[in-house]
Amino acid sequence: MRNQGILESQVNQVFLSIGSNLGLKKRNIDKTKFLLEENSIKIIKISNIYETFSWPDKNKPKFYNIVIKIITRLEPSDLFSVIKNIEKRLGRKKTLINEPRTCDIDILDYNGKIYKMNVNKNKLVIPHPRLHKRNFVLFPLFEIEKNWKHPLKKTKIKDLLKKLDKSALYSIKQI
């Protein structure tokens, strides 16, 4: 029994956001989940798919987004590297910011802690710096973890949802 406790303490609980607005969006999300699990990442909970307008240009293809709860033994920097490789494998190309993409994966929360580091010339900030303003993150996150609390702001997710602009409530649709 003692060894099991040690193993459990090495497991990290993480929330990821997955989005796609190019190609077969649902299939891209499914492939992303498969590739995560192929990399020793166990998916515990999955939200429904939510559709939102592209931002800042609503004329670009709409996004499909989900949030998943995972457990992994990977450290934040290693998880970030795995995520970037999956995005690349699914056809994501380095383009201008906010351009359409086949796959976008963000680390929202990692064990409820705060991280800021550089990983392979990329800046990794956890919790994701804009998650508290994003309806496409907050709604699916609330769906799978109603008692989640923002690690930095110390604010309950219910309160973050209440702070969203009213237009954010009307511009999201569960698929």
Secondary structure by P-SEA (a helix, b strand, c coil): caaaaaaaaabbbbbbbbbbcccaaaaaaaaaaaaaaaacccccccccbbbbccccccccbbbbbbbbbbcccccaaaaaaaaaaaaaaaccccccccccccbbbbbcccccbbbbbbcccbbbbccccccccccccaaaaaacccccccccccccaaaaaaaccaaaaaacccc
